Amino acid sequence: IPDPIAPPQQRVFEPVFVSLQDNGVINVGTQSSGEVAATRSTLAAAIRRKSGGDPTRQVLVRADQKVPYAAVMRLMEELHTAGYKNKTLVTEDVVD
């Protein structure tokens, strides 16, 4: 019997990463399940698969530094159109 006073436990879902490379390849994945390659036409299906179909999942978008800004913004819009509104741009430290 659940304790009526205890707050309900929230499930924590790991974020989904969407990476755009300068050659146009898009990788979609999570740390635990790995990545799958996608194209702009298969992006929506790939993110649905990796997010378990949950459009509230956090999506972390990263892009190769050679990718034009307009291409990153187009990717962000495509994710928004697919229903994923919890998006954040992330960067990675470059090691020389």
VENBELRA-V266856 format. One record per helix or strand. SS is the DSSP state (A for helix, B for strand). FROM is the first residue (numbers start at 1). TO is the last residue. If there is no record, write none. Layout:
# VENBELRA-V266856
SS&FROM&TO ; SS&FROM&TO
This chain:
# VENBELRA-V266856
B&16&20 ; B&26&30 ; B&34&38 ; A&43&51 ; B&59&63 ; A&69&81 ; B&87&89
